[in-house]
Amino acid sequence: MKRENELPEDAQLLRRIRRTLGLKQSVMADKLGLKRTTYTNYEGGNPVPTQVMDRAQRMVPRSEISVPLFPVGSVLAPVPLFAAVPATNWEEPDETEDIVELDPKFAGQGRFACRIKGDSMHPFLRQGDLVVFQRSDAPSIGLVILARAGKAVTVKQLLHNGESFVLHCINPHYEGPVADIWSAVAYVVGVIREEHGMEITFFNPRGLRPMSMPA
């Protein structure tokens, strides 16, 4: 996955226009009459057709297009952003998908981000937290994972009861371990939280455990 300063000039300009407008990639794609995946590929470095760039540039005066205010060496990195995932019951996520730009430490092969819904993992994970996952079908015991059962998913702590692996709710207001037929998809490596107007981040590439974050 390329950093922004490594992308072609057209891709960088297209992304800056979208940021100036405050639009998600899916909305920007609609305004340009494109499929979301086609637009995402343009921002990712595919050649941008002249007519597409012309339409985009007509959406905002060049003098108003935002430019990065951080040093080139500190550019943000794009991370796939998928639908919000439940930290309560099993739910089937919707089809939404976009890109979120984060500190490069959160990016990497097999990384993706989701918003958290629900509070069964509170206080480790709170409603609205942006969580970065590392794909893995065999995460370590004690980590908080994204699990899948059919088309439904949930976020829980992976434990072992002496006989089998179980999915555990941390919030004491929920009943004990949640066991079912499921498979692991990924484990939590980062949490980005907005609190009192400030952004708080937690990160461990080996996986975050509930005791490693303050309540």
MDTraj code that builds the backbone (N, CA, C; nanometers):
import mdtraj as md
import numpy as np

residues = "MET LYS ARG GLU ASN GLU LEU PRO GLU ASP ALA GLN LEU LEU ARG ARG ILE ARG ARG THR LEU GLY LEU LYS GLN SER VAL MET ALA ASP LYS LEU GLY LEU LYS ARG THR THR TYR THR ASN TYR GLU GLY GLY ASN PRO VAL PRO THR GLN VAL MET ASP ARG ALA GLN ARG MET VAL PRO ARG SER GLU ILE SER VAL PRO LEU PHE PRO VAL GLY SER VAL LEU ALA PRO VAL PRO LEU PHE ALA ALA VAL PRO ALA THR ASN TRP GLU GLU PRO ASP GLU THR GLU ASP ILE VAL GLU LEU ASP PRO LYS PHE ALA GLY GLN GLY ARG PHE ALA CYS ARG ILE LYS GLY ASP SER MET HIS PRO PHE LEU ARG GLN GLY ASP LEU VAL VAL PHE GLN ARG SER ASP ALA PRO SER ILE GLY LEU VAL ILE LEU ALA ARG ALA GLY LYS ALA VAL THR VAL LYS GLN LEU LEU HIS ASN GLY GLU SER PHE VAL LEU HIS CYS ILE ASN PRO HIS TYR GLU GLY PRO VAL ALA ASP ILE TRP SER ALA VAL ALA TYR VAL VAL GLY VAL ILE ARG GLU GLU HIS GLY MET GLU ILE THR PHE PHE ASN PRO ARG GLY LEU ARG PRO MET SER MET PRO ALA".split()
xyz = np.array([
    [0.0845, -0.1183, 0.0000],
    [0.0000, 0.0000, 0.0000],
    [0.0884, 0.1238, 0.0000],
    [0.0740, 0.2144, -0.0979],
    [0.1617, 0.3288, -0.1107],
    [0.1223, 0.4408, -0.0149],
    [0.2249, 0.5147, 0.0327],
    [0.1980, 0.6353, 0.1075],
    [0.1614, 0.7462, 0.0094],
    [0.0999, 0.8521, 0.0631],
    [0.0468, 0.9556, -0.0252],
    [0.1553, 1.0193, -0.1111],
    [0.2729, 1.0468, -0.0523],
    [0.3770, 1.1141, -0.1291],
    [0.4379, 1.0250, -0.2369],
    [0.4032, 0.8950, -0.2372],
    [0.4521, 0.8026, -0.3388],
    [0.3536, 0.7879, -0.4551],
    [0.2355, 0.8491, -0.4424],
    [0.1318, 0.8353, -0.5434],
    [0.1542, 0.9347, -0.6574],
    [0.0992, 0.9052, -0.7759],
    [0.1065, 1.0008, -0.8862],
    [0.0395, 1.1330, -0.8475],
    [0.0797, 1.2400, -0.9153],
    [0.0276, 1.3730, -0.8827],
    [-0.1238, 1.3795, -0.8959],
    [-0.1804, 1.3148, -1.0005],
    [-0.3254, 1.3175, -1.0187],
    [-0.3976, 1.2520, -0.9016],
    [-0.3438, 1.1409, -0.8517],
    [-0.4055, 1.0710, -0.7388],
    [-0.4018, 1.1577, -0.6138],
    [-0.2893, 1.2250, -0.5916],
    [-0.2780, 1.3132, -0.4755],
    [-0.3759, 1.4299, -0.4859],
    [-0.3885, 1.4869, -0.6052],
    [-0.4797, 1.5997, -0.6244],
    [-0.6241, 1.5565, -0.6054],
    [-0.6596, 1.4418, -0.6600],
    [-0.7962, 1.3904, -0.6460],
    [-0.8300, 1.3718, -0.4985],
    [-0.7366, 1.3178, -0.4226],
    [-0.7594, 1.2953, -0.2794],
    [-0.7734, 1.4277, -0.2046],
    [-0.6931, 1.5278, -0.2407],
    [-0.7007, 1.6570, -0.1730],
    [-0.8332, 1.7271, -0.2036],
    [-0.8821, 1.7116, -0.3279],
    [-1.0124, 1.7688, -0.3626],
    [-1.1214, 1.7057, -0.2756],
    [-1.1176, 1.5735, -0.2627],
    [-1.2193, 1.5042, -0.1815],
    [-1.2123, 1.5488, -0.0361],
    [-1.0911, 1.5598, 0.0178],
    [-1.0758, 1.6057, 0.1564],
    [-1.1315, 1.7461, 0.1747],
    [-1.1034, 1.8346, 0.0779],
    [-1.1524, 1.9716, 0.0861],
    [-1.3039, 1.9737, 0.0932],
    [-1.3671, 1.8845, 0.0174],
    [-1.5135, 1.8763, 0.0156],
    [-1.5684, 1.8009, 0.1359],
    [-1.4818, 1.7312, 0.2092],
    [-1.5258, 1.6560, 0.3263],
    [-1.6097, 1.5350, 0.2922],
    [-1.5777, 1.4699, 0.1798],
    [-1.6586, 1.3577, 0.1320],
    [-1.5888, 1.2239, 0.1535],
    [-1.6677, 1.1197, 0.1737],
    [-1.6154, 0.9840, 0.1704],
    [-1.5922, 0.9433, 0.0255],
    [-1.5103, 0.8426, 0.0048],
    [-1.4818, 0.7988, -0.1315],
    [-1.6084, 0.7558, -0.2045],
    [-1.6991, 0.6897, -0.1342],
    [-1.8215, 0.6424, -0.1995],
    [-1.9056, 0.7592, -0.2494],
    [-1.9120, 0.8672, -0.1703],
    [-1.9905, 0.9840, -0.2100],
    [-1.9228, 1.0570, -0.3252],
    [-1.7894, 1.0691, -0.3159],
    [-1.7149, 1.1346, -0.4234],
    [-1.7335, 1.0576, -0.5539],
    [-1.7307, 0.9258, -0.5454],
    [-1.7504, 0.8435, -0.6651],
    [-1.8870, 0.8699, -0.7269],
    [-1.9909, 0.8795, -0.6428],
    [-2.1261, 0.9071, -0.6941],
    [-2.1318, 1.0408, -0.7661],
    [-2.0669, 1.1415, -0.7086],
    [-2.0701, 1.2744, -0.7680],
    [-1.9983, 1.2781, -0.9029],
    [-1.9006, 1.1885, -0.9190],
    [-1.8269, 1.1829, -1.0452],
    [-1.8861, 1.0820, -1.1423],
    [-1.9935, 1.0130, -1.0997],
    [-2.0563, 0.9143, -1.1866],
    [-1.9743, 0.7884, -1.2030],
    [-1.9020, 0.7500, -1.0969],
    [-1.8137, 0.6340, -1.1036],
    [-1.8549, 0.5289, -1.0024],
    [-1.8131, 0.4047, -1.0240],
    [-1.8247, 0.3020, -0.9220],
    [-1.7246, 0.3336, -0.8114],
    [-1.7594, 0.2974, -0.6860],
    [-1.6690, 0.3286, -0.5745],
    [-1.5328, 0.2634, -0.5939],
    [-1.5323, 0.1378, -0.6402],
    [-1.4044, 0.0681, -0.6571],
    [-1.3183, 0.1346, -0.7640],
    [-1.3834, 0.1847, -0.8695],
    [-1.3081, 0.2549, -0.9749],
    [-1.2443, 0.3804, -0.9189],
    [-1.3228, 0.4562, -0.8411],
    [-1.2690, 0.5791, -0.7828],
    [-1.1556, 0.5481, -0.6852],
    [-1.1743, 0.4453, -0.6018],
    [-1.0710, 0.4070, -0.5052],
    [-0.9409, 0.3742, -0.5770],
    [-0.9508, 0.3071, -0.6900],
    [-0.8305, 0.2727, -0.7662],
    [-0.7611, 0.3968, -0.8204],
    [-0.8398, 0.4995, -0.8576],
    [-0.7779, 0.6244, -0.9036],
    [-0.6991, 0.6889, -0.7901],
    [-0.7576, 0.6927, -0.6704],
    [-0.6851, 0.7500, -0.5565],
    [-0.5657, 0.6629, -0.5184],
    [-0.5742, 0.5357, -0.5504],
    [-0.4655, 0.4444, -0.5170],
    [-0.3501, 0.4469, -0.6149],
    [-0.3653, 0.5196, -0.7269],
    [-0.2528, 0.5326, -0.8179],
    [-0.2803, 0.4971, -0.9628],
    [-0.4003, 0.4415, -0.9912],
    [-0.4318, 0.4138, -1.1311],
    [-0.4430, 0.5447, -1.2097],
    [-0.4066, 0.5457, -1.3380],
    [-0.4162, 0.6680, -1.4183],
    [-0.5576, 0.7250, -1.4143],
    [-0.5676, 0.8556, -1.3901],
    [-0.6974, 0.9220, -1.3823],
    [-0.7311, 0.9813, -1.5191],
    [-0.8419, 0.9392, -1.5819],
    [-0.8800, 0.9961, -1.7116],
    [-0.8955, 1.1471, -1.7034],
    [-0.8604, 1.2153, -1.8108],
    [-0.8658, 1.3607, -1.8140],
    [-1.0045, 1.4134, -1.7807],
    [-1.1090, 1.3480, -1.8351],
    [-1.2449, 1.3965, -1.8121],
    [-1.2855, 1.3826, -1.6656],
    [-1.2357, 1.2777, -1.5980],
    [-1.2651, 1.2599, -1.4558],
    [-1.1974, 1.3692, -1.3743],
    [-1.0700, 1.3950, -1.4037],
    [-0.9988, 1.4987, -1.3295],
    [-1.0590, 1.6355, -1.3542],
    [-1.1021, 1.6606, -1.4782],
    [-1.1655, 1.7892, -1.5085],
    [-1.2928, 1.8078, -1.4269],
    [-1.3763, 1.7018, -1.4198],
    [-1.5003, 1.7117, -1.3413],
    [-1.4695, 1.7352, -1.1944],
    [-1.3680, 1.6656, -1.1428],
    [-1.3321, 1.6811, -1.0019],
    [-1.2838, 1.8226, -0.9726],
    [-1.2000, 1.8779, -1.0613],
    [-1.1456, 2.0108, -1.0382],
    [-1.2515, 2.1196, -1.0478],
    [-1.3588, 2.0936, -1.1228],
    [-1.4676, 2.1911, -1.1304],
    [-1.5525, 2.1932, -1.0030],
    [-1.5341, 2.0930, -0.9161],
    [-1.6137, 2.0850, -0.7945],
    [-1.5676, 2.1819, -0.6870],
    [-1.4433, 2.2307, -0.6967],
    [-1.3913, 2.3214, -0.5943],
    [-1.2822, 2.4072, -0.6570],
    [-1.2782, 2.5387, -0.6279],
    [-1.1726, 2.6240, -0.6822],
    [-1.0350, 2.5751, -0.6376],
    [-0.9382, 2.5792, -0.7284],
    [-0.8040, 2.5310, -0.6956],
    [-0.7464, 2.6029, -0.5733],
    [-0.7805, 2.7315, -0.5581],
    [-0.7260, 2.8080, -0.4450],
    [-0.7754, 2.7572, -0.3112],
    [-0.8853, 2.6784, -0.3121],
    [-0.9421, 2.6285, -0.1872],
    [-0.9033, 2.4843, -0.1587],
    [-0.8315, 2.4195, -0.2491],
    [-0.7947, 2.2793, -0.2289],
    [-0.6947, 2.2697, -0.1158],
    [-0.7259, 2.1874, -0.0168],
    [-0.6382, 2.1737, 0.0990],
    [-0.5098, 2.1041, 0.0596],
    [-0.4039, 2.1394, 0.1288],
    [-0.2743, 2.0767, 0.1064],
    [-0.2265, 2.0208, 0.2386],
    [-0.1441, 1.9148, 0.2361],
    [-0.0944, 1.8568, 0.3601],
    [-0.0164, 1.9594, 0.4408],
    [-0.0423, 1.9654, 0.5713],
    [0.0276, 2.0571, 0.6591],
    [0.1358, 1.9881, 0.7398],
    [0.1592, 1.8583, 0.7105],
    [0.2594, 1.7827, 0.7852],
    [0.3775, 1.7547, 0.6935],
    [0.4964, 1.7275, 0.7512],
    [0.6134, 1.7006, 0.6687],
    [0.5925, 1.5782, 0.5822],
    [0.6623, 1.5740, 0.4675],
    [0.6493, 1.4607, 0.3750],
    [0.6789, 1.3299, 0.4454],
    [0.7759, 1.3299, 0.5378],
    [0.8132, 1.2062, 0.6070],
    [0.7091, 1.1584, 0.7047],
    [0.6074, 1.2452, 0.7341],
    [0.5064, 1.2090, 0.8332],
    [0.3678, 1.1961, 0.7709],
    [0.3612, 1.1669, 0.6408],
    [0.2317, 1.1577, 0.5740],
    [0.1498, 1.0435, 0.6305],
    [0.0189, 1.0576, 0.6192],
    [-0.0709, 0.9533, 0.6649],
    [-0.0758, 0.8408, 0.5633],
    [-0.1152, 0.7246, 0.6102],
    [-0.1217, 0.6071, 0.5237],
    [-0.2665, 0.5609, 0.5110],
    [-0.3098, 0.5196, 0.3919],
    [-0.4480, 0.4724, 0.3738],
    [-0.4662, 0.3315, 0.4306],
    [-0.5741, 0.3130, 0.5059],
    [-0.6089, 0.1828, 0.5623],
    [-0.7529, 0.1525, 0.5222],
    [-0.7823, 0.0323, 0.4699],
    [-0.9206, -0.0007, 0.4340],
    [-1.0138, 0.0129, 0.5543],
    [-1.1261, 0.0799, 0.5339],
    [-1.2265, 0.0975, 0.6386],
    [-1.3526, 0.0248, 0.5969],
    [-1.3932, -0.0741, 0.6777],
    [-1.5109, -0.1538, 0.6467],
    [-1.6281, -0.1121, 0.7352],
    [-1.7375, -0.1805, 0.7227],
    [-1.8577, -0.1485, 0.7986],
    [-1.8321, -0.1582, 0.9485],
    [-1.9137, -0.0861, 1.0258],
    [-1.9057, -0.0968, 1.1709],
    [-1.9340, -0.2403, 1.2134],
    [-1.8626, -0.2868, 1.3166],
    [-1.8800, -0.4249, 1.3631],
    [-1.9347, -0.4244, 1.5059],
    [-2.0214, -0.5209, 1.5388],
    [-2.0860, -0.5218, 1.6697],
    [-1.9977, -0.5829, 1.7781],
    [-1.9995, -0.5183, 1.8936],
    [-1.9340, -0.5765, 2.0114],
    [-2.0423, -0.6162, 2.1110],
    [-2.1526, -0.6666, 2.0593],
    [-2.2626, -0.7160, 2.1438],
    [-2.3033, -0.8521, 2.0913],
    [-2.4096, -0.8574, 2.0143],
    [-2.4533, -0.9836, 1.9565],
    [-2.3897, -1.0045, 1.8192],
    [-2.4171, -1.1199, 1.7606],
    [-2.3754, -1.1455, 1.6233],
    [-2.4627, -1.0646, 1.5295],
    [-2.4006, -0.9941, 1.4368],
    [-2.4756, -0.9181, 1.3377],
    [-2.4048, -0.9278, 1.2030],
    [-2.4839, -0.9174, 1.0969],
    [-2.4268, -0.9147, 0.9637],
    [-2.3928, -0.7706, 0.9275],
    [-2.2661, -0.7401, 0.8994],
    [-2.2300, -0.6020, 0.8670],
    [-2.2886, -0.5602, 0.7336],
    [-2.3015, -0.4269, 0.7150],
    [-2.3539, -0.3802, 0.5877],
    [-2.2420, -0.3792, 0.4838],
    [-2.2708, -0.3235, 0.3664],
    [-2.1782, -0.3324, 0.2538],
    [-2.0794, -0.2160, 0.2464],
    [-2.0875, -0.1222, 0.3409],
    [-2.0047, -0.0031, 0.3300],
    [-1.8557, -0.0348, 0.3374],
    [-1.7786, 0.0408, 0.2613],
    [-1.6345, 0.0240, 0.2584],
    [-1.5735, 0.1552, 0.2101],
    [-1.4626, 0.1938, 0.2691],
    [-1.3993, 0.3192, 0.2329],
    [-1.2508, 0.3091, 0.2675],
    [-1.1860, 0.4237, 0.2706],
    [-1.0459, 0.4312, 0.3115],
    [-1.0369, 0.5338, 0.4228],
    [-0.9609, 0.5050, 0.5288],
    [-0.9332, 0.6020, 0.6332],
    [-0.7825, 0.6244, 0.6359],
    [-0.7406, 0.7473, 0.6545],
    [-0.5986, 0.7802, 0.6535],
    [-0.5488, 0.7922, 0.7969],
    [-0.4525, 0.7068, 0.8332],
    [-0.4048, 0.6965, 0.9703],
    [-0.2540, 0.7108, 0.9757],
    [-0.2030, 0.7218, 1.0969],
    [-0.0586, 0.7186, 1.1176],
    [-0.0042, 0.5920, 1.0513],
    [0.1089, 0.6022, 0.9810],
    [0.1631, 0.4852, 0.9099],
    [0.1832, 0.3611, 0.9963],
    [0.1988, 0.3774, 1.1284],
    [0.2188, 0.2598, 1.2131],
    [0.0973, 0.1674, 1.2116],
    [-0.0222, 0.2227, 1.1801],
    [-0.1427, 0.1408, 1.1769],
    [-0.1600, 0.0668, 1.0446],
    [-0.0842, 0.1045, 0.9432],
    [-0.0988, 0.0443, 0.8105],
    [-0.0100, -0.0790, 0.7987],
    [-0.0397, -0.1626, 0.7006],
    [0.0413, -0.2815, 0.6764],
    [-0.0409, -0.3903, 0.6115],
    [0.0269, -0.4921, 0.5642],
    [-0.0420, -0.6034, 0.4987],
    [-0.1353, -0.6722, 0.5967],
    [-0.2594, -0.6921, 0.5544],
    [-0.3566, -0.7600, 0.6388],
    [-0.4238, -0.6700, 0.7407],
    [-0.3990, -0.5392, 0.7354],
    [-0.4607, -0.4468, 0.8304],
    [-0.5873, -0.3856, 0.7707],
    [-0.6876, -0.3657, 0.8554],
    [-0.8087, -0.2957, 0.8154],
    [-0.8726, -0.2359, 0.9396],
    [-0.9626, -0.1405, 0.9206],
    [-1.0242, -0.0708, 1.0328],
    [-1.1757, -0.0832, 1.0285],
    [-1.2384, -0.0758, 1.1464],
    [-1.3836, -0.0786, 1.1598],
    [-1.4221, 0.0083, 1.2790],
    [-1.5447, 0.0602, 1.2774],
    [-1.6008, 0.1271, 1.3942],
    [-1.6678, 0.0231, 1.4841],
    [-1.6711, 0.0514, 1.6130],
    [-1.7309, -0.0417, 1.7086],
    [-1.8738, 0.0006, 1.7413],
    [-1.9652, -0.0971, 1.7394],
    [-2.1027, -0.0767, 1.7828],
    [-2.1265, -0.1603, 1.9076],
    [-2.1909, -0.1030, 2.0086],
    [-2.2245, -0.1800, 2.1274],
    [-2.1200, -0.1694, 2.2361],
    [-2.1520, -0.2278, 2.3542],
    [-2.0663, -0.2058, 2.4712],
    [-2.0295, -0.3324, 2.5489],
    [-2.0408, -0.4507, 2.4889],
    [-2.0068, -0.5719, 2.5640],
    [-1.8568, -0.5833, 2.5896],
    [-1.7749, -0.5003, 2.5196],
    [-1.6305, -0.5014, 2.5422],
    [-1.5839, -0.3756, 2.6151],
    [-1.6774, -0.2988, 2.6714],
    [-1.6452, -0.1799, 2.7495],
    [-1.5815, -0.2221, 2.8826],
    [-1.4766, -0.1564, 2.9303],
    [-1.4217, -0.0296, 2.8814],
    [-1.3081, -0.0434, 2.7802],
    [-1.2684, -0.1653, 2.7482],
    [-1.1590, -0.1831, 2.6515],
    [-1.1949, -0.1212, 2.5170],
    [-1.3155, -0.1481, 2.4692],
    [-1.3650, -0.0887, 2.3455],
    [-1.4952, -0.0170, 2.3753],
    [-1.5061, 0.1040, 2.3231],
    [-1.6252, 0.1841, 2.3463],
    [-1.6989, 0.2091, 2.2156],
    [-1.8273, 0.2352, 2.2284],
    [-1.9084, 0.2664, 2.1114],
    [-1.8434, 0.3793, 2.0314],
    [-1.8242, 0.3576, 1.9021],
    [-1.7676, 0.4604, 1.8161],
    [-1.6170, 0.4562, 1.8018],
    [-1.5463, 0.3754, 1.8818],
    [-1.4008, 0.3637, 1.8663],
    [-1.3672, 0.3168, 1.7253],
    [-1.2598, 0.3722, 1.6699],
    [-1.2067, 0.3225, 1.5434],
    [-1.1007, 0.2187, 1.5777],
    [-1.1220, 0.0948, 1.5352],
    [-1.0347, -0.0159, 1.5725],
    [-0.9621, -0.0685, 1.4495],
    [-0.8315, -0.0893, 1.4645],
    [-0.7508, -0.1446, 1.3560],
    [-0.7246, -0.2914, 1.3861],
    [-0.7541, -0.3769, 1.2893],
    [-0.7385, -0.5216, 1.3042],
    [-0.6234, -0.5719, 1.2177],
    [-0.5635, -0.6817, 1.2625],
    [-0.4657, -0.7564, 1.1837],
    [-0.5279, -0.8906, 1.1488],
    [-0.5383, -0.9221, 1.0216],
    [-0.5991, -1.0490, 0.9821],
    [-0.5188, -1.1670, 1.0360],
    [-0.5885, -1.2648, 1.0929],
    [-0.5259, -1.3871, 1.1435],
    [-0.6354, -1.4864, 1.1776],
    [-0.6170, -1.6127, 1.1383],
    [-0.7154, -1.7149, 1.1741],
    [-0.6702, -1.7945, 1.2957],
    [-0.5581, -1.7541, 1.3577],
    [-0.5086, -1.8239, 1.4761],
    [-0.4473, -1.7249, 1.5747],
    [-0.5270, -1.6315, 1.6273],
    [-0.4741, -1.5326, 1.7224],
    [-0.4438, -1.5956, 1.8582],
    [-0.3625, -1.5279, 1.9382],
    [-0.3238, -1.5775, 2.0700],
    [-0.4384, -1.5635, 2.1696],
    [-0.4438, -1.6521, 2.2670],
    [-0.5429, -1.6456, 2.3743],
    [-0.5240, -1.5155, 2.4526],
    [-0.6335, -1.4518, 2.4845],
    [-0.6301, -1.3273, 2.5597],
    [-0.6482, -1.2046, 2.4740],
    [-0.6255, -1.2172, 2.3429],
    [-0.6444, -1.1041, 2.2541],
    [-0.7932, -1.0827, 2.2256],
    [-0.8257, -0.9617, 2.1839],
    [-0.9625, -0.9314, 2.1419],
    [-0.9686, -0.9481, 1.9911],
    [-1.0653, -1.0254, 1.9454],
    [-1.0681, -1.0653, 1.8046],
    [-1.2002, -1.0303, 1.7381],
    [-1.1959, -1.0302, 1.6069],
    [-1.3163, -1.0253, 1.5234],
    [-1.3442, -1.1686, 1.4812],
    [-1.4623, -1.2196, 1.5169],
    [-1.4995, -1.3571, 1.4845],
    [-1.6165, -1.3576, 1.3869],
    [-1.6250, -1.4633, 1.3090],
    [-1.7308, -1.4759, 1.2094],
    [-1.8048, -1.6078, 1.2268],
    [-1.9374, -1.6006, 1.2144],
    [-2.0218, -1.7196, 1.2135],
    [-2.1183, -1.7027, 1.0968],
    [-2.0933, -1.7738, 0.9878],
    [-2.1709, -1.7511, 0.8667],
    [-2.1413, -1.6124, 0.8134],
    [-2.2443, -1.5313, 0.7949],
    [-2.2253, -1.3945, 0.7474],
    [-2.2207, -1.2936, 0.8616],
    [-2.2452, -1.3393, 0.9845],
    [-2.2476, -1.2498, 1.0998],
    [-2.1104, -1.2425, 1.1657],
    [-2.0842, -1.1290, 1.2320],
    [-1.9563, -1.1095, 1.3003],
    [-1.9810, -1.0527, 1.4393],
    [-1.8772, -1.0608, 1.5231],
    [-1.8803, -0.9984, 1.6554],
    [-1.7369, -0.9772, 1.7019],
    [-1.7198, -0.8904, 1.8007],
    [-1.5884, -0.8629, 1.8595],
    [-1.5905, -0.9069, 2.0046],
    [-1.5009, -0.9967, 2.0414],
    [-1.4949, -1.0518, 2.1764],
    [-1.3507, -1.0875, 2.2129],
    [-1.3283, -1.1169, 2.3412],
    [-1.1968, -1.1634, 2.3846],
    [-1.1883, -1.3157, 2.3670],
    [-1.0754, -1.3608, 2.3132],
    [-1.0543, -1.5037, 2.2914],
    [-0.9975, -1.5666, 2.4184],
    [-1.0717, -1.6630, 2.4734],
    [-1.0273, -1.7352, 2.5928],
    [-1.0351, -1.8856, 2.5662],
    [-0.9842, -1.9642, 2.6625],
    [-0.9936, -2.1102, 2.6547],
    [-1.0424, -2.1601, 2.7894],
    [-1.1477, -2.2409, 2.7899],
    [-1.2088, -2.2877, 2.9150],
    [-1.1560, -2.4223, 2.9609],
    [-1.0484, -2.4697, 2.9009],
    [-0.9925, -2.5995, 2.9357],
    [-1.0336, -2.7085, 2.8400],
    [-1.1401, -2.6832, 2.7658],
    [-1.1880, -2.7807, 2.6681],
    [-1.1907, -2.7239, 2.5270],
    [-1.2269, -2.5957, 2.5164],
    [-1.2377, -2.5355, 2.3839],
    [-1.2192, -2.3847, 2.3935],
    [-1.2003, -2.3223, 2.2792],
    [-1.1911, -2.1774, 2.2738],
    [-1.3307, -2.1179, 2.2880],
    [-1.3395, -2.0064, 2.3593],
    [-1.4675, -1.9376, 2.3773],
    [-1.4478, -1.7886, 2.3523],
    [-1.5586, -1.7218, 2.3239],
    [-1.5592, -1.5778, 2.3054],
    [-1.6204, -1.5143, 2.4289],
    [-1.5460, -1.4217, 2.4883],
    [-1.5813, -1.3689, 2.6193],
    [-1.6161, -1.2209, 2.6137],
    [-1.7252, -1.1827, 2.6816],
    [-1.7627, -1.0418, 2.6972],
    [-1.6903, -0.9861, 2.8200],
    [-1.6263, -0.8720, 2.8051],
    [-1.5542, -0.8112, 2.9171],
    [-1.6488, -0.7354, 3.0091],
    [-1.7479, -0.6694, 2.9524],
    [-1.8433, -0.5907, 3.0296],
    [-1.9199, -0.6822, 3.1260],
    [-1.9101, -0.6575, 3.2590],
    [-1.9759, -0.7464, 3.3560],
    [-2.1277, -0.7448, 3.3485],
    [-2.1862, -0.6488, 3.2786],
    [-2.3315, -0.6452, 3.2653],
    [-2.3820, -0.7499, 3.1663],
    [-2.2886, -0.8125, 3.0952],
    [-2.3257, -0.9194, 3.0026],
    [-2.2935, -1.0536, 3.0668],
    [-2.3649, -1.1571, 3.0248],
    [-2.3443, -1.2897, 3.0804],
    [-2.2087, -1.3443, 3.0375],
    [-2.1710, -1.4590, 3.0944],
    [-2.0382, -1.5170, 3.0778],
    [-1.9951, -1.5422, 2.9348],
    [-1.8975, -1.6311, 2.9171],
    [-1.8395, -1.6553, 2.7840],
    [-1.9441, -1.6882, 2.6788],
    [-1.9219, -1.6383, 2.5607],
    [-2.0105, -1.6639, 2.4471],
    [-1.9470, -1.7721, 2.3611],
    [-2.0054, -1.8899, 2.3581],
    [-1.9509, -2.0010, 2.2793],
    [-2.0457, -2.0326, 2.1646],
    [-1.9901, -2.0636, 2.0502],
    [-2.0723, -2.0952, 1.9339],
    [-1.9790, -2.1517, 1.8275],
    [-2.0353, -2.1909, 1.7149],
    [-1.9528, -2.2356, 1.6025],
    [-1.9089, -2.1118, 1.5261],
    [-1.7812, -2.0815, 1.5294],
    [-1.7310, -1.9581, 1.4711],
    [-1.5853, -1.9787, 1.4304],
    [-1.5313, -1.8796, 1.3606],
    [-1.3896, -1.8823, 1.3246],
    [-1.3312, -1.7428, 1.3440],
    [-1.2032, -1.7367, 1.3773],
    [-1.1359, -1.6088, 1.3976],
    [-1.1040, -1.5450, 1.2625],
    [-1.1188, -1.4138, 1.2545],
    [-1.0879, -1.3393, 1.1334],
    [-0.9639, -1.2521, 1.1532],
    [-0.9567, -1.1844, 1.2691],
    [-0.8492, -1.0884, 1.2922],
    [-0.8433, -1.0548, 1.4411],
    [-0.7336, -0.9895, 1.4811],
    [-0.7219, -0.9442, 1.6196],
    [-0.6904, -0.7949, 1.6235],
    [-0.7244, -0.7314, 1.7364],
    [-0.7092, -0.5869, 1.7514],
    [-0.5630, -0.5503, 1.7742],
    [-0.5105, -0.4591, 1.6918],
    [-0.3751, -0.4072, 1.7115],
    [-0.3766, -0.2584, 1.7452],
    [-0.4863, -0.1889, 1.7166],
    [-0.4904, -0.0457, 1.7435],
    [-0.6299, 0.0026, 1.7747],
    [-0.6384, 0.1038, 1.8591],
    [-0.7652, 0.1683, 1.8918],
    [-0.7431, 0.3185, 1.8858],
    [-0.8321, 0.3880, 1.8145],
    [-0.8265, 0.5335, 1.8045],
    [-0.9574, 0.5859, 1.8612],
    [-0.9472, 0.6663, 1.9670],
    [-1.0660, 0.7083, 2.0428],
    [-1.0680, 0.8595, 2.0550],
    [-1.1855, 0.9186, 2.0374],
    [-1.2026, 1.0614, 2.0599],
    [-1.2651, 1.0812, 2.1974],
    [-1.1987, 1.1625, 2.2790],
    [-1.2441, 1.1822, 2.4160],
    [-1.2146, 1.3253, 2.4594],
    [-1.3183, 1.3976, 2.4982],
    [-1.3042, 1.5372, 2.5440],
    [-1.2312, 1.6227, 2.4409],
    [-1.2651, 1.6008, 2.3152],
    [-1.2055, 1.6801, 2.2083],
    [-1.0640, 1.6417, 2.1724],
    [-1.0135, 1.5339, 2.2301],
    [-0.8780, 1.4881, 2.2013],
    [-0.8821, 1.3497, 2.1380],
    [-0.7800, 1.3185, 2.0577],
    [-0.7676, 1.1856, 1.9981],
    [-0.6667, 1.1056, 2.0783],
    [-0.7113, 0.9910, 2.1289],
    [-0.6258, 0.9025, 2.2084],
    [-0.6033, 0.7753, 2.1287],
    [-0.4795, 0.7307, 2.1197],
    [-0.4495, 0.6100, 2.0424],
    [-0.3778, 0.5062, 2.1279],
    [-0.4051, 0.3807, 2.0966],
    [-0.3382, 0.2663, 2.1581],
    [-0.2919, 0.1763, 2.0444],
    [-0.1730, 0.1210, 2.0564],
    [-0.1212, 0.0395, 1.9470],
    [-0.0212, -0.0634, 1.9991],
    [-0.0352, -0.1861, 1.9516],
    [0.0627, -0.2915, 1.9764],
    [0.0525, -0.3889, 1.8585],
    [0.1565, -0.3993, 1.7758],
    [0.1481, -0.4868, 1.6580],
    [0.1284, -0.6336, 1.6931],
    [0.1568, -0.6717, 1.8176],
    [0.1367, -0.8112, 1.8597],
    [-0.0043, -0.8345, 1.9128],
    [-0.0818, -0.7278, 1.9201],
    [-0.2193, -0.7397, 1.9664],
    [-0.2402, -0.6712, 2.0998],
    [-0.3529, -0.6040, 2.1136],
    [-0.3880, -0.5361, 2.2377],
    [-0.4711, -0.6281, 2.3261],
    [-0.4399, -0.6243, 2.4549],
    [-0.5164, -0.7011, 2.5537],
    [-0.5895, -0.6032, 2.6449],
    [-0.7045, -0.6418, 2.6980],
    [-0.7831, -0.5488, 2.7814],
    [-0.7039, -0.4866, 2.8953],
    [-0.6130, -0.5611, 2.9593],
    [-0.5386, -0.5053, 3.0720],
    [-0.4323, -0.4062, 3.0289],
    [-0.4077, -0.3966, 2.8963],
    [-0.3040, -0.3062, 2.8470],
    [-0.3560, -0.1658, 2.8208],
    [-0.4874, -0.1438, 2.8428],
    [-0.5471, -0.0125, 2.8199],
    [-0.6209, 0.0321, 2.9440],
    [-0.6132, 0.1626, 2.9759],
    [-0.6839, 0.2125, 3.0936],
    [-0.8341, 0.2130, 3.0735],
    [-0.9091, 0.2039, 3.1821],
    [-1.0551, 0.2076, 3.1755],
    [-1.1022, 0.3483, 3.1410],
])
top = md.Topology()
chain = top.add_chain()
for i, resn in enumerate(residues, 1):
    res = top.add_residue(resn, chain, resSeq=i)
    for name in ("N", "CA", "C"):
        top.add_atom(name, md.element.get_by_symbol(name[0]), res)
traj = md.Trajectory(xyz[None], top)
